[in-house]
Amino acid sequence: MLETFGVASSEELTRERIKYGPMSKAYLGLVARIVDNSGVVARLDEWDSAKRKSGAGRKPAIPYRAVLILLLIHIQMGLGANYQEIANTLQYRFDAEHRSMLGIKDAATSRGGWYQRMRRSTVNLLNLMDPYPSRRNKRLDQAEFAAQRKKWDSTEGRIATKIAMAKLDWMCEQLVHATVRMLPADIWARYNGNIAIDATKLEIAGRPNSPDDRRKRTNADPFAERYRREGNHNGEGAKTDVAAYELENAVMVWNSPGERHLFPSLTLAVTFHQPGRLVGHGLRLVESVERLGVRAGMIMADRAYNGEQAKNFQIPVRLKGWKLAIDYKKDDLGIQSEYKDLILVEGTWYVATMPETLIEGMKAIRAEVEDPDTGEKRTVIDEEALKTLLKNRKPYRMTPKGRPDADGYQRYSYPRPGTYIAYDRGSKKMVTPTTPGTITIPIDAGTPPKGKKRKENPPAVKYLQEFPYMSPEHQAFYGMRSLVESSHKMLKEAGREDIANKRKRSGRGYAFHYLAAALAAASTNLRKIESFFVQEYERSVEPKHRIRRRKTLTGTTLIRTATTATAPPA
């Protein structure tokens, strides 16, 4: 604890977060160390120097390093990325020595003066990497937004957006990775590379913009779009829509189900986008995780990710060596793809002579019913029928041999003839199977089954996953996706990072909210590491027993006696 956080106990760390008197310099030093170790400050200075035409001009009263430290420490304290609270700190919680630690010249000013200095410095920092620069001190009318949209969509605008986005992604990644690297090496070595990925809403202040780009903006952030809970979350104009972005998150997952004491479930990567526009973000999360040196393991992901085109997610992650545990929509149950004498049924290859009842069995077992109280649909599983289905399918299942090669090709063994009853699905008659011993399936193999109409003709790898769908192994691994949902819950917890509270983020624009969300993820990592240290210590010490209250007549405390097992009656 002392080596990682610079304080001796969890209680001391908590006290420093919540107090409103002078801030501990050790606690300030901890947050400063995270920003310094991230390596972003030197790069920010380079970008700033390149943007300036000369060395002339007023230097910011609050340096970029101090901006990041102040934002992170206030998010850690549960105060949010809020200029008012930061102004309070600079005026009342800091003295000249605190400000000197951050490189802030101790020029006398008021609380309002600190507010303006912090706001200007933050805006200047984000201007170095804002992918969607625009005027944000007013709501743009129809003509103004059309002109702004034209700038973004021009060739020069698209190039500038790409460059700025790469800078912003890099900075946010480094800040998150800096907290991951605080985990001691021996604990990090216990982690085998499994991750869960998901997105969560980040609501912003103001009314949602119109879904029609030809209309005026009703939010001061012209790039923000509408969020709805249903579907792909891209709001289309309902009264319940809110102005928001989405934060994508990848977290560490236990090496095997039920294993929860080897390491904390830290956030390893984040990305950010408009609601529903997640194409490519799943792969970006995986690539960011790999830059930490993580070896490829399992990826637990919901339907939004396996709904992507295979070229954007499934093919690249398979080529990198990752395996999937995923879910399917009702329309995707049954045969998903065919290749030679094989069929892909709910993510697993089987011989094509498997009976129709086994192929279509999952549709009857997994039914959607409507909750009479809430009206929401939920999935109900017939557990006994599921066990029977999986047992009866097993003799027809192909067995993978080794791992996929560098090209994503996978060799499989056929089930031994005579161990299953083969049916011709056309004639519905029993047949004698004649199959080779093995087959190698290319990464782009597979054609959609006859009768299924799709907008695209995806290869089988789009649906492929590690375990038979709904098997105990699949449910156990896919169930660990709850770790990313738990991470989102922690990010939104009131009094902590509280990203659900839009009032705790006083800046505007895509870049500001992305940075605030990344710092919130970094902050939760610190809490998780701290909590892990406490729990590991508690497991290492013997449990304490309360002294018995009962005493003898002379006042001697009676000792606690252990209950011994007795022999069973004869």
C-alpha positions in Angstrom: 0.0 0.0 0.0 2.7 2.5 1.0 4.8 1.7 -2.1 1.9 2.0 -4.5 -0.1 4.8 -3.1 2.3 6.7 -0.8 0.1 6.3 2.3 0.1 3.6 4.9 -3.5 2.6 5.0 -6.8 2.6 3.1 -8.3 4.7 5.9 -5.7 7.5 5.3 -6.3 7.4 1.5 -10.1 7.7 2.1 -9.6 10.6 4.5 -7.5 12.5 2.0 -10.1 12.1 -0.7 -13.0 13.5 1.3 -11.6 16.2 3.5 -12.1 19.9 2.7 -9.2 21.4 4.6 -5.6 21.6 3.4 -4.9 18.7 1.0 -2.1 16.2 1.9 0.9 16.7 -0.2 1.5 13.0 -0.3 -2.0 12.4 -1.8 -1.3 15.2 -4.4 2.0 13.6 -5.1 0.4 10.3 -5.8 -1.9 11.7 -8.5 0.9 13.8 -9.9 3.0 10.6 -10.2 0.3 8.9 -12.3 0.2 11.8 -14.7 4.0 12.0 -14.9 4.3 8.3 -15.5 1.8 8.4 -18.3 4.3 10.3 -20.5 1.6 12.6 -21.9 2.9 15.9 -20.5 6.1 16.0 -22.7 3.9 15.1 -25.7 1.4 17.9 -24.9 4.3 20.4 -24.7 5.5 19.2 -28.1 2.1 19.6 -29.7 1.7 23.1 -28.1 5.1 24.2 -29.4 4.3 23.0 -32.9 1.0 24.8 -32.8 2.5 28.1 -31.7 3.9 30.2 -34.5 6.6 31.6 -32.1 7.5 31.5 -28.4 5.6 34.8 -28.0 2.3 35.1 -26.2 1.1 34.7 -22.6 2.0 31.3 -21.0 -1.0 29.6 -19.3 -1.3 30.3 -15.6 -2.1 26.6 -15.0 0.2 24.3 -17.0 -1.2 21.3 -18.9 0.4 18.9 -16.3 -1.5 20.7 -13.6 -4.8 20.6 -15.5 -4.6 16.8 -15.8 -3.6 16.4 -12.1 -6.4 18.7 -10.9 -9.0 16.9 -13.1 -8.0 13.5 -11.9 -7.7 14.4 -8.2 -11.2 16.0 -8.2 -12.7 13.0 -9.9 -11.0 10.8 -7.3 -12.5 13.0 -4.5 -16.0 12.6 -6.0 -16.2 16.2 -7.0 -16.0 15.6 -10.7 -14.3 17.4 -13.6 -15.9 20.6 -12.4 -14.3 24.0 -12.7 -16.1 25.5 -9.6 -14.8 22.8 -7.3 -11.3 23.1 -8.8 -11.4 26.8 -8.2 -12.4 26.1 -4.6 -9.4 23.8 -4.2 -6.9 26.3 -5.7 -8.3 29.0 -3.5 -9.0 27.2 -0.2 -7.5 23.7 -0.1 -4.1 24.6 -1.6 -1.4 26.8 -0.3 1.6 28.1 -2.2 3.5 24.9 -1.8 0.7 22.8 -3.3 0.5 25.1 -6.3 4.3 25.0 -6.6 4.2 21.2 -6.8 1.9 21.6 -9.9 4.1 24.3 -11.5 1.5 27.0 -10.8 3.0 30.4 -10.1 1.5 31.7 -6.8 0.0 34.8 -8.3 -2.7 36.3 -6.1 -6.2 36.0 -7.5 -9.8 35.3 -6.4 -11.8 32.1 -6.6 -13.4 33.5 -9.7 -10.0 34.1 -11.1 -8.9 30.5 -10.6 -12.1 29.4 -12.3 -11.3 31.4 -15.4 -7.7 30.3 -15.4 -8.6 26.6 -15.1 -11.3 26.8 -17.8 -8.9 28.6 -20.3 -6.1 26.2 -19.7 -8.3 23.1 -20.1 -9.8 24.6 -23.3 -6.2 25.3 -24.6 -5.1 21.7 -23.8 -8.1 20.2 -25.6 -7.7 22.4 -28.6 -4.4 20.6 -29.3 -6.4 17.4 -30.0 -10.1 18.2 -30.5 -11.4 16.1 -33.4 -14.6 18.2 -33.8 -13.7 21.8 -33.0 -16.6 24.2 -33.0 -18.1 27.2 -31.3 -19.7 26.0 -28.0 -20.7 29.2 -26.2 -24.0 29.3 -28.1 -26.4 26.9 -29.9 -25.7 27.0 -33.6 -28.6 27.9 -35.9 -29.3 26.0 -39.1 -26.9 28.0 -41.3 -24.1 28.0 -38.7 -24.3 24.2 -38.2 -24.4 23.6 -41.9 -21.2 25.6 -42.3 -19.6 23.7 -39.4 -20.7 20.4 -40.8 -19.1 21.4 -44.1 -15.8 22.0 -42.4 -15.8 18.6 -40.7 -16.8 16.8 -43.9 -14.2 18.5 -46.1 -11.1 16.7 -47.2 -9.0 18.9 -44.9 -11.5 18.5 -42.1 -11.4 14.7 -42.3 -7.6 14.7 -42.2 -7.5 17.1 -39.3 -10.1 15.0 -37.4 -8.1 11.8 -38.0 -4.9 13.4 -36.7 -6.6 15.0 -33.6 -8.5 11.7 -32.8 -5.2 9.8 -32.8 -3.8 12.3 -30.3 -6.8 12.2 -28.1 -7.0 8.4 -28.1 -3.3 8.2 -27.3 -3.5 10.6 -24.4 -6.6 8.9 -22.8 -5.0 5.5 -23.3 -1.8 6.5 -21.6 -3.6 7.9 -18.6 -5.6 4.7 -18.1 -2.5 2.5 -18.7 -0.5 4.5 -16.2 -2.9 3.3 -13.4 -2.8 -0.3 -14.7 1.0 -0.3 -14.5 0.7 0.6 -10.8 -0.4 -3.0 -10.1 2.6 -4.8 -8.7 4.4 -7.1 -11.3 3.8 -10.3 -9.3 0.0 -9.7 -9.3 -0.1 -8.6 -13.0 1.7 -11.9 -13.8 -1.2 -13.9 -12.5 -3.5 -12.5 -15.2 -4.0 -14.6 -18.4 -5.6 -12.1 -20.7 -9.4 -12.6 -20.6 -11.4 -9.4 -21.1 -15.0 -8.2 -21.2 -16.1 -5.3 -23.3 -19.2 -3.1 -23.3 -20.4 0.5 -23.6 -22.2 2.8 -21.2 -24.1 6.1 -21.5 -22.4 9.4 -20.6 -25.2 11.9 -20.5 -24.3 15.6 -21.1 -26.0 18.8 -20.0 -28.6 20.4 -22.3 -31.4 19.3 -24.6 -30.6 16.7 -27.3 -29.9 17.8 -30.8 -32.4 17.1 -33.6 -31.6 13.8 -35.5 -32.0 15.8 -38.6 -28.6 17.5 -39.5 -30.4 20.1 -41.5 -32.0 21.6 -38.5 -30.6 24.0 -35.9 -28.8 22.6 -32.8 -30.6 22.6 -29.5 -27.4 21.8 -27.5 -24.3 23.9 -27.1 -22.3 20.8 -28.2 -23.3 20.5 -31.9 -21.5 17.1 -32.3 -23.5 15.4 -29.5 -26.3 13.1 -30.6 -29.3 11.5 -29.0 -29.3 8.4 -26.8 -32.1 6.0 -26.3 -32.1 2.9 -24.1 -33.6 0.5 -26.7 -31.9 -1.0 -29.8 -28.5 0.3 -30.8 -29.0 3.4 -28.5 -29.0 5.8 -31.4 -32.0 8.1 -30.6 -34.3 9.0 -33.4 -36.4 11.8 -31.9 -38.4 10.3 -29.0 -39.2 12.6 -26.0 -37.3 10.2 -23.8 -34.0 10.7 -25.8 -31.2 12.5 -24.0 -28.0 14.3 -25.2 -25.2 11.9 -24.6 -22.1 10.0 -25.8 -21.1 6.4 -25.1 -18.0 5.2 -23.3 -16.5 1.9 -24.4 -14.7 -0.1 -21.8 -12.5 -3.3 -21.6 -11.9 -4.8 -18.2 -9.8 -7.7 -16.9 -11.7 -10.9 -16.3 -10.9 -13.9 -14.1 -8.7 -16.6 -15.7 -11.6 -19.1 -15.1 -15.1 -18.7 -13.7 -15.4 -18.3 -10.0 -11.7 -17.3 -9.6 -11.8 -13.8 -8.1 -8.9 -13.4 -5.7 -5.8 -13.4 -7.9 -6.0 -9.8 -9.3 -8.4 -6.9 -9.4 -10.7 -6.4 -12.5 -9.1 -3.2 -13.8 -10.2 -1.2 -16.8 -7.5 -1.8 -19.5 -8.9 0.3 -22.4 -11.5 3.0 -23.2 -12.8 4.5 -26.4 -15.6 7.1 -27.0 -18.2 7.7 -29.6 -21.7 9.1 -30.4 -24.6 6.8 -29.3 -24.9 3.7 -31.5 -21.8 4.4 -33.6 -19.6 1.6 -32.3 -18.3 0.2 -35.6 -14.6 -0.5 -35.1 -14.5 0.4 -31.4 -14.5 -3.3 -30.2 -11.3 -3.9 -32.2 -9.8 -0.6 -31.0 -10.3 -1.8 -27.4 -8.6 -5.0 -28.1 -5.6 -3.3 -29.8 -5.3 -0.9 -26.8 -5.3 -3.9 -24.4 -2.6 -5.6 -26.5 -0.4 -2.5 -26.2 -0.2 -3.3 -22.5 1.5 -6.5 -23.4 -1.6 -8.6 -22.6 -1.5 -12.1 -24.3 -4.7 -13.0 -26.2 -7.3 -14.8 -24.2 -11.1 -14.8 -24.2 -13.3 -11.9 -25.1 -16.8 -11.7 -23.5 -19.0 -9.4 -25.6 -22.7 -8.8 -26.1 -24.7 -8.8 -29.3 -23.7 -5.3 -30.3 -20.1 -6.5 -31.1 -20.9 -9.8 -32.9 -23.5 -7.8 -34.9 -20.6 -6.0 -36.6 -19.3 -7.0 -40.0 -16.8 -9.8 -39.6 -14.0 -7.7 -41.3 -14.4 -5.0 -38.5 -14.2 -7.3 -35.5 -14.4 -11.1 -35.7 -11.7 -11.7 -38.4 -9.1 -9.3 -37.0 -9.4 -10.5 -33.4 -9.2 -14.1 -34.5 -6.1 -13.4 -36.4 -4.6 -11.9 -33.3 -5.4 -15.2 -31.4 -8.4 -14.1 -29.3 -11.4 -16.4 -28.7 -15.0 -15.3 -28.2 -17.9 -16.0 -25.8 -20.9 -14.2 -27.3 -24.7 -14.2 -27.5 -27.1 -14.3 -30.4 -30.4 -12.7 -31.4 -33.3 -15.1 -31.9 -33.1 -14.8 -35.7 -29.5 -16.1 -35.5 -30.3 -19.4 -33.8 -30.1 -22.6 -35.7 -27.9 -22.9 -38.8 -25.7 -19.8 -39.2 -23.4 -21.0 -42.0 -22.4 -24.0 -44.1 -19.1 -25.3 -45.4 -18.8 -28.5 -47.5 -20.3 -31.3 -45.3 -20.5 -29.2 -42.2 -23.0 -26.8 -40.6 -22.3 -24.0 -38.1 -25.1 -24.1 -35.5 -25.0 -21.4 -32.8 -21.2 -20.9 -33.1 -20.1 -24.5 -33.2 -19.3 -26.8 -36.2 -21.3 -30.0 -36.6 -21.6 -32.6 -39.3 -24.4 -31.7 -41.7 -26.2 -35.0 -41.0 -27.3 -33.9 -37.6 -31.1 -34.3 -37.3 -33.3 -31.2 -37.9 -34.8 -31.4 -34.4 -31.4 -30.9 -32.9 -30.5 -28.1 -35.3 -33.6 -26.1 -34.5 -33.9 -27.2 -30.8 -32.5 -24.0 -29.3 -35.3 -21.9 -30.7 -37.9 -23.7 -28.5 -35.7 -23.8 -25.4 -34.8 -20.1 -25.4 -38.0 -18.2 -25.4 -38.7 -14.5 -24.9 -41.6 -13.7 -22.6 -43.0 -10.3 -21.5 -42.9 -9.3 -17.8 -46.5 -8.6 -16.8 -45.4 -5.9 -14.4 -42.9 -3.9 -16.4 -43.8 -4.9 -20.0 -40.1 -5.7 -20.7 -39.1 -8.8 -22.5 -36.8 -11.3 -20.8 -35.3 -14.6 -21.9 -36.5 -17.8 -20.2 -34.6 -21.1 -20.6 -36.0 -24.6 -20.2 -33.0 -26.0 -18.3 -33.8 -29.7 -18.6 -34.6 -29.5 -22.3 -31.3 -27.6 -22.7 -29.3 -30.3 -21.0 -30.9 -32.9 -23.2 -30.3 -30.9 -26.4 -26.6 -30.3 -25.6 -26.1 -34.0 -24.8 -27.8 -35.2 -28.0 -25.8 -32.7 -30.1 -22.4 -33.7 -28.8 -21.9 -36.9 -30.9 -22.2 -34.7 -34.1 -19.8 -32.0 -32.9 -16.5 -31.3 -34.7 -13.4 -31.3 -32.4 -10.8 -28.5 -33.0 -7.2 -29.7 -33.1 -4.8 -27.2 -31.6 -5.1 -23.4 -32.1 -5.9 -21.5 -35.3 -2.7 -20.9 -37.4 -1.3 -17.5 -38.3 -3.9 -17.1 -41.1 -6.8 -18.0 -38.9 -7.3 -21.5 -40.4 -8.4 -24.1 -37.9 -8.1 -27.9 -38.3 -11.0 -30.1 -37.0 -11.5 -33.8 -36.4 -14.7 -35.4 -37.5 -16.7 -37.5 -35.1 -16.1 -41.2 -35.5 -18.7 -42.9 -37.8 -20.9 -45.2 -35.8 -21.0 -43.0 -32.8 -24.0 -41.0 -34.1 -27.1 -41.6 -36.3 -26.7 -39.7 -39.5 -29.7 -38.2 -41.3 -30.1 -36.7 -44.8 -32.0 -33.5 -44.1 -33.4 -33.4 -47.7 -34.9 -36.9 -47.7 -35.2 -37.1 -44.0 -33.8 -40.6 -44.1 -31.0 -42.3 -42.2 -27.7 -42.5 -44.2 -24.3 -44.0 -43.7 -21.8 -41.3 -43.1 -18.6 -41.3 -45.1 -16.3 -38.5 -43.8 -12.5 -37.9 -43.8 -10.6 -37.9 -40.6 -9.9 -34.1 -40.4 -10.7 -30.9 -42.3 -9.0 -27.5 -42.2 -11.5 -24.6 -42.3 -10.3 -21.3 -43.8 -11.0 -18.0 -41.9 -13.3 -16.8 -44.7 -15.2 -20.1 -45.2 -18.9 -20.5 -45.0 -22.0 -19.4 -46.8 -25.4 -18.5 -45.4 -27.9 -21.4 -45.2 -30.6 -21.6 -47.8 -33.7 -19.7 -47.0 -32.1 -17.2 -44.7 -32.0 -13.7 -46.2 -29.3 -11.3 -44.9 -28.1 -7.9 -45.9 -24.6 -9.4 -46.2 -23.3 -12.8 -46.7 -20.9 -13.1 -43.8 -18.3 -15.9 -43.3 -18.9 -18.4 -40.6 -16.3 -16.7 -38.3 -18.8 -14.0 -37.6 -20.7 -16.4 -35.4 -17.9 -18.7 -34.3 -17.2 -19.0 -30.6 -15.1 -21.1 -28.2 -17.8 -23.1 -26.4 -21.1 -24.7 -27.6 -23.8 -22.0 -27.1 -25.6 -22.2 -23.7 -23.4 -25.0 -22.5 -22.2 -24.8 -18.8 -18.8 -23.6 -20.0 -20.3 -21.0 -22.3 -22.7 -19.7 -19.6 -19.9 -19.6 -17.0 -17.5 -17.6 -19.3 -20.1 -15.4 -20.8 -21.5 -14.7 -17.3 -18.2 -13.0 -16.4 -19.3 -10.2 -18.7 -20.9 -8.9 -15.5 -17.5 -7.6 -14.5 -17.7 -4.9 -17.2 -21.2 -4.1 -16.1 -20.0 -3.9 -12.5 -17.2 -1.5 -13.6 -19.8 0.8 -15.3 -21.9 0.7 -12.0 -18.8 1.8 -10.1 -18.1 4.6 -12.5 -21.6 5.9 -12.0 -21.7 5.5 -8.2 -22.7 8.7 -6.5 -20.0 10.2 -4.3 -17.3 8.5 -6.3 -16.5 9.0 -10.0 -20.3 9.6 -10.6 -20.1 9.9 -14.4 -23.9 9.6 -14.5 -24.1 13.1 -12.9 -23.8 15.5 -15.8 -23.5 18.5 -13.4 -20.0 17.2 -12.4 -18.6 17.8 -15.9 -18.7 21.5 -16.5 -16.8 21.5 -19.8 -18.3 21.0 -23.3 -17.5 19.0 -26.4 -16.5 15.5 -27.4 -12.9 15.9 -26.3 -13.7 17.2 -22.8 -16.2 14.4 -22.0 -13.8 11.8 -23.5 -11.0 13.0 -21.2 -13.3 13.2 -18.2 -14.5 9.6 -18.8 -11.0 8.3 -19.3 -9.8 9.9 -16.0 -12.9 8.4 -14.3 -11.8 5.0 -15.5 -8.3 5.7 -14.2 -9.7 6.7 -10.9 -11.8 3.5 -10.5 -8.6 1.5 -11.2 -6.9 3.2 -8.2 -9.9 2.3 -6.0 -9.9 -1.3 -7.3 -6.2 -1.7 -6.6 -6.6 -0.2 -3.1 -9.5 -2.5 -2.4 -7.6 -5.6 -3.7 -4.7 -4.8 -1.3 -7.1 -4.6 1.7 -8.9 -7.8 0.8 -5.6 -9.7 0.2 -4.3 -8.5 3.5 -7.5 -9.6 5.3 -7.2 -13.1 3.7 -3.6 -13.4 4.8 -4.3 -12.9 8.5 -6.0 -15.3 10.9 -9.7 -14.4 11.7 -10.1 -12.8 15.1 -12.5 -14.4 17.5 -14.5 -12.2 19.9 -13.6 -12.9 23.6 -16.4 -14.7 25.3 -18.5 -12.7 27.7 -19.3 -15.7 30.0 -17.1 -15.9 33.0 -16.7 -18.2 36.0 -17.8 -17.2 39.5 -14.3 -16.0 40.2 -14.3 -13.8 37.1 -12.2 -15.9 34.8 -13.2 -15.7 31.1 -14.2 -19.1 29.8 -12.2 -20.3 26.8 -13.8 -21.0 23.4 -14.0 -24.7 22.8 -14.1 -26.3 19.4 -17.0 -28.6 18.6 -15.7 -32.1 17.8 -17.4 -34.5 15.4 -19.2 -37.5 16.9 -19.5 -40.9 15.5 -22.8 -41.8 13.7 -25.2 -43.9 15.7 -24.8 -47.6 15.3 
